[in-house]
Amino acid sequence: MDHTAPSTLLLLVRHGVTPTTGQVLPGRAPGLHLSEAGREQARAVAQRLEGLELAAIYTSPMERARETAAPAAE
Protein backbone atom coordinates (compact mmCIF):
# COMPACT_ATOMS: atom_id res chain seq x y z
CA MET A 1 0.00 0.00 0.00
CA ASP A 2 1.42 3.37 -1.04
CA HIS A 3 0.78 6.13 1.51
CA THR A 4 2.67 8.91 -0.24
CA ALA A 5 0.67 12.02 -0.95
CA PRO A 6 1.21 14.01 -4.12
CA SER A 7 3.61 16.87 -3.56
CA THR A 8 3.07 20.52 -4.35
CA LEU A 9 5.86 22.80 -5.47
CA LEU A 10 5.45 26.44 -4.41
CA LEU A 11 7.72 28.98 -6.10
CA LEU A 12 8.09 32.46 -4.64
CA VAL A 13 9.54 35.17 -6.87
CA ARG A 14 10.22 38.73 -5.77
CA HIS A 15 9.49 41.51 -8.22
CA GLY A 16 12.26 42.80 -10.45
CA VAL A 17 14.19 45.98 -9.82
CA THR A 18 12.63 49.41 -10.28
CA PRO A 19 14.23 52.77 -11.04
CA THR A 20 14.25 53.52 -7.29
CA THR A 21 15.65 50.18 -6.07
CA GLY A 22 18.27 50.90 -3.41
CA GLN A 23 17.25 54.55 -3.12
CA VAL A 24 13.83 54.51 -1.54
CA LEU A 25 11.60 51.90 0.09
CA PRO A 26 8.43 52.05 -2.03
CA GLY A 27 6.20 49.86 0.13
CA ARG A 28 2.72 50.03 -1.33
CA ALA A 29 3.41 53.06 -3.51
CA PRO A 30 1.33 52.70 -6.68
CA GLY A 31 2.63 53.55 -10.13
CA LEU A 32 6.14 52.19 -9.65
CA HIS A 33 7.05 50.14 -12.72
CA LEU A 34 10.02 47.89 -13.46
CA SER A 35 13.18 49.38 -14.90
CA GLU A 36 14.66 47.87 -18.07
CA ALA A 37 16.86 45.70 -15.83
CA GLY A 38 13.74 44.60 -13.94
CA ARG A 39 12.00 43.69 -17.20
CA GLU A 40 15.04 41.62 -18.18
CA GLN A 41 14.89 39.89 -14.78
CA ALA A 42 11.22 39.09 -15.40
CA ARG A 43 12.04 37.62 -18.81
CA ALA A 44 14.85 35.54 -17.26
CA VAL A 45 12.49 34.13 -14.62
CA ALA A 46 9.95 33.24 -17.32
CA GLN A 47 12.67 31.47 -19.28
CA ARG A 48 13.70 29.46 -16.20
CA LEU A 49 10.06 28.42 -15.65
CA GLU A 50 9.57 27.23 -19.24
CA GLY A 51 8.48 23.61 -19.33
CA LEU A 52 6.94 23.65 -15.87
CA GLU A 53 3.21 23.07 -15.65
CA LEU A 54 2.15 26.08 -13.60
CA ALA A 55 -1.30 25.68 -12.10
CA ALA A 56 -1.57 29.35 -11.14
CA ILE A 57 0.36 32.60 -10.86
CA TYR A 58 -0.57 35.00 -8.06
CA THR A 59 0.75 38.54 -7.60
CA SER A 60 0.05 41.56 -5.50
CA PRO A 61 -1.83 44.35 -7.29
CA MET A 62 1.35 46.45 -7.47
CA GLU A 63 2.47 47.22 -11.02
CA ARG A 64 6.01 45.98 -10.44
CA ALA A 65 4.74 42.59 -9.23
CA ARG A 66 2.30 42.20 -12.11
CA GLU A 67 4.96 43.22 -14.64
CA THR A 68 7.34 40.63 -13.17
CA ALA A 69 4.77 37.84 -13.51
CA ALA A 70 3.52 38.81 -16.98
CA PRO A 71 6.22 37.09 -19.09
CA ALA A 72 5.76 33.80 -17.21
CA ALA A 73 1.99 34.02 -17.67
CA GLU A 74 2.22 34.33 -21.48
Biopython code that builds the backbone (N, CA, C, O; Angstrom):
import numpy as np
from Bio.PDB.StructureBuilder import StructureBuilder

atoms = [
    (1, "MET", "N", (0.846, -1.177, 0.000)),
    (1, "MET", "CA", (0.000, 0.000, 0.000)),
    (1, "MET", "C", (0.895, 1.246, 0.000)),
    (1, "MET", "O", (1.804, 1.371, 0.821)),
    (2, "ASP", "N", (0.628, 2.144, -0.917)),
    (2, "ASP", "CA", (1.419, 3.369, -1.044)),
    (2, "ASP", "C", (0.712, 4.506, -0.313)),
    (2, "ASP", "O", (-0.409, 4.879, -0.659)),
    (3, "HIS", "N", (1.381, 5.052, 0.702)),
    (3, "HIS", "CA", (0.779, 6.131, 1.506)),
    (3, "HIS", "C", (1.382, 7.496, 1.194)),
    (3, "HIS", "O", (1.211, 8.436, 1.970)),
    (4, "THR", "N", (2.072, 7.615, 0.089)),
    (4, "THR", "CA", (2.674, 8.907, -0.242)),
    (4, "THR", "C", (1.633, 9.819, -0.886)),
    (4, "THR", "O", (0.897, 9.420, -1.789)),
    (5, "ALA", "N", (1.598, 11.015, -0.407)),
    (5, "ALA", "CA", (0.673, 12.017, -0.953)),
    (5, "ALA", "C", (1.358, 12.743, -2.102)),
    (5, "ALA", "O", (2.582, 12.865, -2.112)),
    (6, "PRO", "N", (0.594, 13.220, -3.056)),
    (6, "PRO", "CA", (1.210, 14.009, -4.123)),
    (6, "PRO", "C", (1.829, 15.277, -3.539)),
    (6, "PRO", "O", (1.286, 15.868, -2.606)),
    (7, "SER", "N", (2.945, 15.680, -4.086)),
    (7, "SER", "CA", (3.609, 16.873, -3.559)),
    (7, "SER", "C", (3.208, 18.106, -4.362)),
    (7, "SER", "O", (2.796, 18.017, -5.519)),
    (8, "THR", "N", (3.341, 19.237, -3.720)),
    (8, "THR", "CA", (3.070, 20.524, -4.347)),
    (8, "THR", "C", (4.349, 21.344, -4.301)),
    (8, "THR", "O", (5.007, 21.423, -3.264)),
    (9, "LEU", "N", (4.690, 21.939, -5.402)),
    (9, "LEU", "CA", (5.857, 22.804, -5.468)),
    (9, "LEU", "C", (5.371, 24.245, -5.475)),
    (9, "LEU", "O", (4.595, 24.638, -6.347)),
    (10, "LEU", "N", (5.819, 25.026, -4.517)),
    (10, "LEU", "CA", (5.453, 26.438, -4.414)),
    (10, "LEU", "C", (6.692, 27.271, -4.714)),
    (10, "LEU", "O", (7.709, 27.147, -4.032)),
    (11, "LEU", "N", (6.607, 28.108, -5.724)),
    (11, "LEU", "CA", (7.718, 28.978, -6.104)),
    (11, "LEU", "C", (7.379, 30.411, -5.717)),
    (11, "LEU", "O", (6.310, 30.914, -6.062)),
    (12, "LEU", "N", (8.274, 31.059, -5.012)),
    (12, "LEU", "CA", (8.095, 32.464, -4.642)),
    (12, "LEU", "C", (9.130, 33.287, -5.401)),
    (12, "LEU", "O", (10.325, 32.993, -5.363)),
    (13, "VAL", "N", (8.659, 34.312, -6.084)),
    (13, "VAL", "CA", (9.541, 35.172, -6.874)),
    (13, "VAL", "C", (9.292, 36.614, -6.459)),
    (13, "VAL", "O", (8.152, 37.079, -6.458)),
    (14, "ARG", "N", (10.350, 37.312, -6.112)),
    (14, "ARG", "CA", (10.220, 38.725, -5.767)),
    (14, "ARG", "C", (10.208, 39.531, -7.061)),
    (14, "ARG", "O", (10.779, 39.115, -8.069)),
    (15, "HIS", "N", (9.559, 40.674, -7.024)),
    (15, "HIS", "CA", (9.494, 41.512, -8.225)),
    (15, "HIS", "C", (10.882, 41.967, -8.646)),
    (15, "HIS", "O", (11.811, 42.011, -7.840)),
    (16, "GLY", "N", (11.003, 42.303, -9.917)),
    (16, "GLY", "CA", (12.263, 42.799, -10.452)),
    (16, "GLY", "C", (12.574, 44.201, -9.943)),
    (16, "GLY", "O", (11.768, 44.829, -9.256)),
    (17, "VAL", "N", (13.753, 44.668, -10.295)),
    (17, "VAL", "CA", (14.188, 45.985, -9.820)),
    (17, "VAL", "C", (13.409, 47.107, -10.502)),
    (17, "VAL", "O", (12.918, 46.967, -11.622)),
    (18, "THR", "N", (13.317, 48.208, -9.794)),
    (18, "THR", "CA", (12.629, 49.406, -10.276)),
    (18, "THR", "C", (13.652, 50.536, -10.380)),
    (18, "THR", "O", (14.782, 50.386, -9.914)),
    (19, "PRO", "N", (13.280, 51.646, -10.973)),
    (19, "PRO", "CA", (14.226, 52.772, -11.045)),
    (19, "PRO", "C", (14.666, 53.287, -9.673)),
    (19, "PRO", "O", (15.707, 53.937, -9.572)),
    (20, "THR", "N", (13.900, 53.012, -8.621)),
    (20, "THR", "CA", (14.249, 53.520, -7.293)),
    (20, "THR", "C", (14.818, 52.445, -6.373)),
    (20, "THR", "O", (15.017, 52.700, -5.185)),
    (21, "THR", "N", (15.083, 51.245, -6.897)),
    (21, "THR", "CA", (15.646, 50.180, -6.066)),
    (21, "THR", "C", (16.956, 50.651, -5.445)),
    (21, "THR", "O", (17.840, 51.151, -6.141)),
    (22, "GLY", "N", (17.072, 50.489, -4.138)),
    (22, "GLY", "CA", (18.270, 50.899, -3.414)),
    (22, "GLY", "C", (18.279, 52.355, -2.995)),
    (22, "GLY", "O", (19.168, 52.779, -2.257)),
    (23, "GLN", "N", (17.301, 53.130, -3.453)),
    (23, "GLN", "CA", (17.250, 54.548, -3.125)),
    (23, "GLN", "C", (16.125, 54.872, -2.154)),
    (23, "GLN", "O", (16.279, 55.695, -1.252)),
    (24, "VAL", "N", (15.004, 54.218, -2.354)),
    (24, "VAL", "CA", (13.832, 54.506, -1.541)),
    (24, "VAL", "C", (13.081, 53.202, -1.323)),
    (24, "VAL", "O", (13.116, 52.317, -2.178)),
    (25, "LEU", "N", (12.408, 53.074, -0.198)),
    (25, "LEU", "CA", (11.596, 51.896, 0.092)),
    (25, "LEU", "C", (10.166, 52.203, -0.332)),
    (25, "LEU", "O", (9.458, 52.923, 0.373)),
    (26, "PRO", "N", (9.723, 51.663, -1.484)),
    (26, "PRO", "CA", (8.429, 52.054, -2.034)),
    (26, "PRO", "C", (7.218, 51.523, -1.280)),
    (26, "PRO", "O", (6.150, 52.131, -1.344)),
    (27, "GLY", "N", (7.353, 50.410, -0.571)),
    (27, "GLY", "CA", (6.198, 49.855, 0.132)),
    (27, "GLY", "C", (5.045, 49.613, -0.810)),
    (27, "GLY", "O", (5.181, 48.890, -1.797)),
    (28, "ARG", "N", (3.907, 50.216, -0.508)),
    (28, "ARG", "CA", (2.718, 50.029, -1.331)),
    (28, "ARG", "C", (2.488, 51.194, -2.292)),
    (28, "ARG", "O", (1.363, 51.426, -2.736)),
    (29, "ALA", "N", (3.537, 51.912, -2.606)),
    (29, "ALA", "CA", (3.410, 53.056, -3.510)),
    (29, "ALA", "C", (2.949, 52.592, -4.886)),
    (29, "ALA", "O", (3.627, 51.785, -5.521)),
    (30, "PRO", "N", (1.810, 53.087, -5.356)),
    (30, "PRO", "CA", (1.328, 52.700, -6.683)),
    (30, "PRO", "C", (2.101, 53.426, -7.782)),
    (30, "PRO", "O", (2.728, 54.457, -7.543)),
    (31, "GLY", "N", (2.042, 52.873, -8.978)),
    (31, "GLY", "CA", (2.631, 53.549, -10.128)),
    (31, "GLY", "C", (4.115, 53.328, -10.308)),
    (31, "GLY", "O", (4.731, 53.963, -11.164)),
    (32, "LEU", "N", (4.707, 52.444, -9.523)),
    (32, "LEU", "CA", (6.139, 52.189, -9.647)),
    (32, "LEU", "C", (6.337, 50.969, -10.541)),
    (32, "LEU", "O", (6.000, 49.848, -10.159)),
    (33, "HIS", "N", (6.881, 51.193, -11.723)),
    (33, "HIS", "CA", (7.052, 50.139, -12.719)),
    (33, "HIS", "C", (8.477, 49.598, -12.690)),
    (33, "HIS", "O", (9.367, 50.195, -12.084)),
    (34, "LEU", "N", (8.681, 48.466, -13.349)),
    (34, "LEU", "CA", (10.018, 47.888, -13.455)),
    (34, "LEU", "C", (10.910, 48.757, -14.334)),
    (34, "LEU", "O", (10.443, 49.414, -15.265)),
    (35, "SER", "N", (12.190, 48.747, -14.021)),
    (35, "SER", "CA", (13.179, 49.376, -14.901)),
    (35, "SER", "C", (13.468, 48.393, -16.035)),
    (35, "SER", "O", (12.945, 47.278, -16.033)),
    (36, "GLU", "N", (14.286, 48.789, -16.995)),
    (36, "GLU", "CA", (14.658, 47.866, -18.072)),
    (36, "GLU", "C", (15.351, 46.636, -17.492)),
    (36, "GLU", "O", (15.120, 45.518, -17.951)),
    (37, "ALA", "N", (16.200, 46.840, -16.484)),
    (37, "ALA", "CA", (16.861, 45.700, -15.834)),
    (37, "ALA", "C", (15.829, 44.792, -15.165)),
    (37, "ALA", "O", (15.963, 43.569, -15.197)),
    (38, "GLY", "N", (14.805, 45.386, -14.564)),
    (38, "GLY", "CA", (13.740, 44.599, -13.945)),
    (38, "GLY", "C", (12.945, 43.811, -14.969)),
    (38, "GLY", "O", (12.554, 42.672, -14.714)),
    (39, "ARG", "N", (12.702, 44.415, -16.131)),
    (39, "ARG", "CA", (11.998, 43.687, -17.203)),
    (39, "ARG", "C", (12.845, 42.521, -17.709)),
    (39, "ARG", "O", (12.313, 41.459, -18.032)),
    (40, "GLU", "N", (14.147, 42.718, -17.775)),
    (40, "GLU", "CA", (15.039, 41.624, -18.177)),
    (40, "GLU", "C", (15.023, 40.516, -17.120)),
    (40, "GLU", "O", (15.033, 39.333, -17.462)),
    (41, "GLN", "N", (14.998, 40.892, -15.844)),
    (41, "GLN", "CA", (14.891, 39.886, -14.785)),
    (41, "GLN", "C", (13.596, 39.087, -14.926)),
    (41, "GLN", "O", (13.597, 37.867, -14.760)),
    (42, "ALA", "N", (12.504, 39.766, -15.229)),
    (42, "ALA", "CA", (11.215, 39.089, -15.400)),
    (42, "ALA", "C", (11.266, 38.113, -16.570)),
    (42, "ALA", "O", (10.738, 37.005, -16.481)),
    (43, "ARG", "N", (11.896, 38.521, -17.658)),
    (43, "ARG", "CA", (12.036, 37.619, -18.810)),
    (43, "ARG", "C", (12.910, 36.415, -18.455)),
    (43, "ARG", "O", (12.636, 35.297, -18.893)),
    (44, "ALA", "N", (13.957, 36.639, -17.665)),
    (44, "ALA", "CA", (14.848, 35.545, -17.261)),
    (44, "ALA", "C", (14.111, 34.538, -16.373)),
    (44, "ALA", "O", (14.298, 33.329, -16.514)),
    (45, "VAL", "N", (13.283, 35.033, -15.470)),
    (45, "VAL", "CA", (12.485, 34.134, -14.622)),
    (45, "VAL", "C", (11.542, 33.312, -15.491)),
    (45, "VAL", "O", (11.422, 32.101, -15.305)),
    (46, "ALA", "N", (10.878, 33.958, -16.428)),
    (46, "ALA", "CA", (9.953, 33.244, -17.317)),
    (46, "ALA", "C", (10.685, 32.155, -18.091)),
    (46, "ALA", "O", (10.161, 31.057, -18.279)),
    (47, "GLN", "N", (11.889, 32.462, -18.535)),
    (47, "GLN", "CA", (12.674, 31.474, -19.278)),
    (47, "GLN", "C", (13.025, 30.284, -18.390)),
    (47, "GLN", "O", (12.984, 29.139, -18.840)),
    (48, "ARG", "N", (13.371, 30.553, -17.128)),
    (48, "ARG", "CA", (13.697, 29.462, -16.195)),
    (48, "ARG", "C", (12.486, 28.586, -15.903)),
    (48, "ARG", "O", (12.635, 27.396, -15.626)),
    (49, "LEU", "N", (11.283, 29.167, -15.963)),
    (49, "LEU", "CA", (10.064, 28.423, -15.655)),
    (49, "LEU", "C", (9.502, 27.674, -16.856)),
    (49, "LEU", "O", (8.566, 26.887, -16.713)),
    (50, "GLU", "N", (10.065, 27.912, -18.041)),
    (50, "GLU", "CA", (9.572, 27.228, -19.243)),
    (50, "GLU", "C", (9.611, 25.723, -19.031)),
    (50, "GLU", "O", (10.576, 25.181, -18.492)),
    (51, "GLY", "N", (8.556, 25.064, -19.459)),
    (51, "GLY", "CA", (8.484, 23.615, -19.335)),
    (51, "GLY", "C", (7.803, 23.141, -18.071)),
    (51, "GLY", "O", (7.396, 21.982, -17.987)),
    (52, "LEU", "N", (7.669, 24.019, -17.080)),
    (52, "LEU", "CA", (6.941, 23.649, -15.866)),
    (52, "LEU", "C", (5.449, 23.822, -16.103)),
    (52, "LEU", "O", (5.028, 24.759, -16.782)),
    (53, "GLU", "N", (4.666, 22.938, -15.555)),
    (53, "GLU", "CA", (3.214, 23.068, -15.650)),
    (53, "GLU", "C", (2.734, 23.899, -14.465)),
    (53, "GLU", "O", (2.502, 23.367, -13.380)),
    (54, "LEU", "N", (2.589, 25.188, -14.673)),
    (54, "LEU", "CA", (2.152, 26.082, -13.603)),
    (54, "LEU", "C", (0.635, 26.035, -13.498)),
    (54, "LEU", "O", (-0.071, 26.276, -14.477)),
    (55, "ALA", "N", (0.143, 25.728, -12.316)),
    (55, "ALA", "CA", (-1.304, 25.680, -12.103)),
    (55, "ALA", "C", (-1.871, 27.083, -11.945)),
    (55, "ALA", "O", (-3.011, 27.340, -12.332)),
    (56, "ALA", "N", (-1.083, 27.992, -11.379)),
    (56, "ALA", "CA", (-1.568, 29.354, -11.139)),
    (56, "ALA", "C", (-0.377, 30.279, -10.914)),
    (56, "ALA", "O", (0.705, 29.849, -10.516)),
    (57, "ILE", "N", (-0.607, 31.548, -11.178)),
    (57, "ILE", "CA", (0.357, 32.599, -10.859)),
    (57, "ILE", "C", (-0.406, 33.666, -10.093)),
    (57, "ILE", "O", (-1.406, 34.194, -10.580)),
    (58, "TYR", "N", (0.064, 33.981, -8.897)),
    (58, "TYR", "CA", (-0.569, 35.001, -8.060)),
    (58, "TYR", "C", (0.414, 36.143, -7.849)),
    (58, "TYR", "O", (1.608, 35.913, -7.654)),
    (59, "THR", "N", (-0.085, 37.368, -7.886)),
    (59, "THR", "CA", (0.754, 38.536, -7.602)),
    (59, "THR", "C", (-0.018, 39.501, -6.716)),
    (59, "THR", "O", (-1.231, 39.386, -6.541)),
    (60, "SER", "N", (0.713, 40.442, -6.169)),
    (60, "SER", "CA", (0.055, 41.558, -5.504)),
    (60, "SER", "C", (-0.493, 42.467, -6.605)),
    (60, "SER", "O", (-0.161, 42.274, -7.774)),
    (61, "PRO", "N", (-1.315, 43.441, -6.263)),
    (61, "PRO", "CA", (-1.828, 44.351, -7.288)),
    (61, "PRO", "C", (-0.819, 45.418, -7.729)),
    (61, "PRO", "O", (-1.111, 46.203, -8.631)),
    (62, "MET", "N", (0.346, 45.455, -7.113)),
    (62, "MET", "CA", (1.347, 46.455, -7.472)),
    (62, "MET", "C", (1.855, 46.216, -8.896)),
    (62, "MET", "O", (2.063, 45.076, -9.312)),
    (63, "GLU", "N", (2.047, 47.303, -9.626)),
    (63, "GLU", "CA", (2.473, 47.215, -11.020)),
    (63, "GLU", "C", (3.753, 46.413, -11.179)),
    (63, "GLU", "O", (3.860, 45.579, -12.078)),
    (64, "ARG", "N", (4.725, 46.663, -10.310)),
    (64, "ARG", "CA", (6.012, 45.979, -10.436)),
    (64, "ARG", "C", (5.871, 44.468, -10.271)),
    (64, "ARG", "O", (6.587, 43.710, -10.924)),
    (65, "ALA", "N", (4.967, 44.024, -9.416)),
    (65, "ALA", "CA", (4.743, 42.586, -9.229)),
    (65, "ALA", "C", (4.035, 41.991, -10.442)),
    (65, "ALA", "O", (4.399, 40.915, -10.917)),
    (66, "ARG", "N", (3.033, 42.691, -10.935)),
    (66, "ARG", "CA", (2.298, 42.197, -12.106)),
    (66, "ARG", "C", (3.190, 42.170, -13.347)),
    (66, "ARG", "O", (3.103, 41.246, -14.156)),
    (67, "GLU", "N", (4.043, 43.177, -13.496)),
    (67, "GLU", "CA", (4.960, 43.218, -14.639)),
    (67, "GLU", "C", (6.001, 42.098, -14.556)),
    (67, "GLU", "O", (6.442, 41.582, -15.583)),
    (68, "THR", "N", (6.391, 41.724, -13.342)),
    (68, "THR", "CA", (7.344, 40.629, -13.167)),
    (68, "THR", "C", (6.713, 39.298, -13.559)),
    (68, "THR", "O", (7.373, 38.453, -14.165)),
    (69, "ALA", "N", (5.453, 39.108, -13.221)),
    (69, "ALA", "CA", (4.766, 37.841, -13.508)),
    (69, "ALA", "C", (4.317, 37.717, -14.962)),
    (69, "ALA", "O", (4.155, 36.604, -15.462)),
    (70, "ALA", "N", (4.117, 38.825, -15.635)),
    (70, "ALA", "CA", (3.519, 38.806, -16.977)),
    (70, "ALA", "C", (4.246, 37.902, -17.982)),
    (70, "ALA", "O", (3.579, 37.125, -18.666)),
    (71, "PRO", "N", (5.573, 37.963, -18.105)),
    (71, "PRO", "CA", (6.219, 37.088, -19.094)),
    (71, "PRO", "C", (6.013, 35.596, -18.810)),
    (71, "PRO", "O", (5.890, 34.807, -19.747)),
    (72, "ALA", "N", (5.973, 35.207, -17.561)),
    (72, "ALA", "CA", (5.757, 33.799, -17.211)),
    (72, "ALA", "C", (4.322, 33.377, -17.486)),
    (72, "ALA", "O", (4.052, 32.199, -17.722)),
    (73, "ALA", "N", (3.406, 34.330, -17.457)),
    (73, "ALA", "CA", (1.989, 34.019, -17.669)),
    (73, "ALA", "C", (1.636, 33.906, -19.151)),
    (73, "ALA", "O", (0.568, 33.399, -19.491)),
    (74, "GLU", "N", (2.513, 34.367, -20.028)),
    (74, "GLU", "CA", (2.221, 34.333, -21.475)),
    (74, "GLU", "C", (2.332, 32.934, -22.038)),
    (74, "GLU", "O", (2.120, 32.730, -23.233)),
]
sb = StructureBuilder()
sb.init_structure("model")
sb.init_model(0)
sb.init_chain("A")
sb.init_seg("    ")
for serial, (resi, resn, name, xyz) in enumerate(atoms, 1):
    if name == "N":
        sb.init_residue(resn, " ", resi, " ")
    sb.init_atom(name, np.array(xyz, "f"), 0.0, 1.0, " ", f" {name:<3s}", serial, name[0])
structure = sb.get_structure()
